[in-house]
Amino acid sequence: MIAHNIILLILAALFGLFMTWSVGANDLANIMSTALGSKAISARQAFILAIIFEVAGALLGGSHVARTVQHGIINISALHCPPEIIVYGMLAVLLSSATWMALASFIGMPVSITNAIIGALVGFGLLILGVDAVHWRQVSYIAISWIACPIIAASLAYFLFFSMQRLIFNADSPEKSARNYAPIYLFLVGFILAEMTVIKILMHFGYHIHLILNLIIGVVSGVMLILITMPYFKKLKSKGDALHQQFAHIEKIFSLLMMFTACAMIYAHGSNDIATSVGPIAAIISLLHSGHSHLNGGLILSILALGSCGVLFGFVTYGKKVIATVGSGITVLTPSRAYCATIAAALTVVVSTSIGIPVSATQTLVGGIVGVGLARGIGALDLRVVRSIFASWLITVPIVAVFAVVYFNIIKSLFSI
């Protein structure tokens, strides 16, 4: 029995490593694509930011979502079956999700780890354990978020870029207008960063902030960021009065803003998508350890930390194709356009994560990019790429569900020999 459990733990570690590597190669690459595709930051800066904010997001904001995936999709406690069946199922979920994510990365398509994990869990729960094994209400909330969140992100990005065009780029003196209106966009960055970091950190240590105080902290953070950065912006001068020179100067300003918004989105990814990907690993370890699906907080944090390492490795080794598709394939991105798409996606994700709904950072960011493209006119979008991405989202759930059932039967047969 001990040897049997050790083998299962080794398989969980190997499949989990494959899973987190594929998340880095696809999901994190997608998150970094706006900053890299717009050339707002360098590859070295992207890696440093990924290390800091991906790990911080996973450790300080991921426990809630990890628990949702761990025992919020399948009603494990109500099932009358041996724990080994659930373990085989979680192994199948990991392997099926990782397989699909790796295949998608190979062809450069950004797919959602949230869709993959939830689809595999539902496929396993429905076809192997029965209809009653699935928490359908929780699944319905998540499914609604898959549709609503990209639309919300696209709408926010559209509004942001439309306002930017009207207030800055179409003004008689774009550079002067940028100085006047930059504090508004700085405030948004400071507010969202506070909501995603300061508030999450306080909640992690047991301080539950009242909504009013929460908003006050966000407002104060936004104002502080304005006071800190505006002197730097005022020192920046364009090389001439020509429009293209003024536009180049404005893009320098938004390059710095894009760096801040990239930090926000990486943190959101760490707190949501890494947590989603390690949920099945947590379930396997807890079932083998004690026979039930609950796991103490310290062990969940350890799993989240190891998951972060796997994600970073996948991003560095195999993220280029997805970065190319999202960063330049959907529409041409500049730092200002990338800022609008990323800040809209970050705002959408942080609200969903705060209530424990595993929303897809991939889908929200693509939605934000599409929104920016639409603000410039439908011709600014490569509709062929957009259709391919949407198609990959639609087929993700049924494909991983089938994979999960096939892998489950293979794993079960191997351990029944």
Rosetta blueprint (number, residue, H / E / L):
1 M L
2 I H
3 A H
4 H H
5 N H
6 I H
7 I H
8 L H
9 L H
10 I H
11 L H
12 A H
13 A H
14 L H
15 F H
16 G H
17 L H
18 F H
19 M H
20 T H
21 W H
22 S H
23 V H
24 G H
25 A H
26 N H
27 D H
28 L H
29 A H
30 N H
31 I H
32 M H
33 S H
34 T H
35 A H
36 L H
37 G H
38 S L
39 K L
40 A L
41 I L
42 S L
43 A H
44 R H
45 Q H
46 A H
47 F H
48 I H
49 L H
50 A H
51 I H
52 I H
53 F H
54 E H
55 V H
56 A H
57 G H
58 A H
59 L H
60 L H
61 G H
62 G L
63 S H
64 H H
65 V H
66 A H
67 R H
68 T H
69 V H
70 Q H
71 H H
72 G L
73 I L
74 I E
75 N L
76 I H
77 S H
78 A H
79 L L
80 H L
81 C L
82 P L
83 P H
84 E H
85 I H
86 I H
87 V H
88 Y H
89 G H
90 M H
91 L H
92 A H
93 V H
94 L H
95 L H
96 S H
97 S H
98 A H
99 T H
100 W H
101 M H
102 A H
103 L H
104 A H
105 S H
106 F H
107 I H
108 G L
109 M L
110 P L
111 V L
112 S L
113 I H
114 T H
115 N H
116 A H
117 I H
118 I H
119 G H
120 A H
121 L H
122 V H
123 G H
124 F H
125 G H
126 L H
127 L H
128 I H
129 L H
130 G L
131 V H
132 D H
133 A H
134 V E
135 H L
136 W H
137 R H
138 Q H
139 V H
140 S H
141 Y H
142 I H
143 A H
144 I H
145 S H
146 W H
147 I H
148 A H
149 C H
150 P H
151 I H
152 I H
153 A H
154 A H
155 S H
156 L H
157 A H
158 Y H
159 F H
160 L H
161 F H
162 F H
163 S H
164 M H
165 Q H
166 R H
167 L H
168 I H
169 F H
170 N L
171 A L
172 D L
173 S L
174 P H
175 E H
176 K H
177 S H
178 A H
179 R H
180 N H
181 Y H
182 A H
183 P H
184 I H
185 Y H
186 L H
187 F H
188 L H
189 V H
190 G H
191 F H
192 I H
193 L H
194 A H
195 E H
196 M H
197 T H
198 V H
199 I H
200 K H
201 I H
202 L H
203 M H
204 H H
205 F L
206 G L
207 Y L
208 H L
209 I L
210 H L
211 L H
212 I H
213 L H
214 N H
215 L H
216 I H
217 I H
218 G H
219 V H
220 V H
221 S H
222 G H
223 V H
224 M H
225 L H
226 I H
227 L H
228 I H
229 T H
230 M H
231 P H
232 Y H
233 F H
234 K H
235 K H
236 L L
237 K L
238 S L
239 K L
240 G L
241 D L
242 A L
243 L H
244 H H
245 Q H
246 Q H
247 F H
248 A H
249 H H
250 I H
251 E H
252 K H
253 I H
254 F H
255 S H
256 L H
257 L H
258 M H
259 M H
260 F H
261 T H
262 A H
263 C H
264 A H
265 M H
266 I H
267 Y H
268 A H
269 H H
270 G H
271 S H
272 N H
273 D H
274 I H
275 A H
276 T H
277 S H
278 V H
279 G H
280 P H
281 I H
282 A H
283 A H
284 I H
285 I H
286 S H
287 L H
288 L H
289 H H
290 S H
291 G L
292 H L
293 S L
294 H L
295 L L
296 N L
297 G H
298 G H
299 L H
300 I H
301 L H
302 S H
303 I H
304 L H
305 A H
306 L H
307 G H
308 S H
309 C H
310 G H
311 V H
312 L H
313 F H
314 G H
315 F H
316 V H
317 T H
318 Y H
319 G L
320 K H
321 K H
322 V H
323 I H
324 A H
325 T H
326 V H
327 G H
328 S H
329 G H
330 I L
331 T L
332 V L
333 L L
334 T L
335 P H
336 S H
337 R H
338 A H
339 Y H
340 C H
341 A H
342 T H
343 I H
344 A H
345 A H
346 A H
347 L H
348 T H
349 V H
350 V H
351 V H
352 S H
353 T H
354 S H
355 I L
356 G L
357 I L
358 P L
359 V L
360 S L
361 A H
362 T H
363 Q H
364 T H
365 L H
366 V H
367 G H
368 G H
369 I H
370 V H
371 G H
372 V H
373 G H
374 L H
375 A H
376 R L
377 G L
378 I H
379 G H
380 A H
381 L L
382 D L
383 L H
384 R H
385 V H
386 V H
387 R H
388 S H
389 I H
390 F H
391 A H
392 S H
393 W H
394 L H
395 I H
396 T H
397 V H
398 P H
399 I H
400 V H
401 A H
402 V H
403 F H
404 A H
405 V H
406 V H
407 Y H
408 F H
409 N H
410 I H
411 I H
412 K H
413 S H
414 L H
415 F H
416 S L
417 I L
